[in-house]
Amino acid sequence: MSHDRLYALAARQHGLVSHAQLRQPGTPKATISDWVDVGRIERISPAVYRLAGTPHTWPQRVMRTTLDTGGWVSHRTSGALRELDGQRGAVLEIVVDRWRRSSRHDGYLVHETKDLRPSDLDEVRGIPCTSLVRTLIDLPAVEHRFRVEQAVDHACRLDAHILGLVRARFVQVARRGRNGTRIMREILNERTGAYIPPGSSFESEALRWIDRYGIERSEKQVKVVDGDFTAYVALAWPRIRFGMECESLAHHFGKAALKKDRKRRHRPKALGWRSRSGATKR
């Protein structure tokens, strides 16, 4: 393998290359050893090398798990890679077609499965991972229900058709005794074809507190019309014309946009609507 080819491959893989990739074009083992000796590459695991000088990053750690095992990033790590709400990537997880009985392997969790299909596999930021649909289906096996719901609702905001795809694949893989099956079934049953997801993870949290205190469940994204003016109230009780806004600087792209949004709510007040708001930087 030429130096240019080595650098190009490492650039696509967050600074990493596997031993098999180095050997594939016929690179002698002695050459690989020489590159290690002169500091061109460094061995970070039995099967993986890092290009010298490459910064240590979270995507690099994630990429390493796939090169180590030949598997796909999955569960919470796949959710974090896709930046789904509630998924932080503190745990590294990977799924393989088959694995040793031990589920732990050098700093990350390895899940074994026999039901992966090509449609379950994807790539994000150059890293092999499970598809969005498969990631959502797998999450309840390892994650708290509330965080699973956050991820599902976020996916619904990204793709209005995702629930149908998740249901169809869930029916195929769901079985008695499979971890997370009951929770995922409940989550899907609570979300009908007309389901409107919360506008943000902050709204999801507000709904959770509403349920906890036994308050009448609100409607989401209620349309308020006055002539040529149209507004949507995030959480609303239309019977008493009361609304709640869950504001986030992160989703309003700065204070100016947030201020403009507040100004728009003066019109519903003129129609007899009362509202309360809460704000977060998340």
Beta strands, then each sheet from edge to edge (+ up, - down):
strand 1: 16-18
strand 2: 41-45
strand 3: 48-51
strand 4: 72-73
strand 5: 93-96
strand 6: 104-105
strand 7: 108-112
strand 8: 121-124
strand 9: 127-130
strand 10: 219-226
strand 11: 229-237
strand 12: 242-248
strand 13: 274-280
sheet 1: 1+ 3- 2+
sheet 2: 4+ 5- 7- 6+
sheet 3: 8+ 9-
sheet 4: 10+ 11- 12+ 13+
end
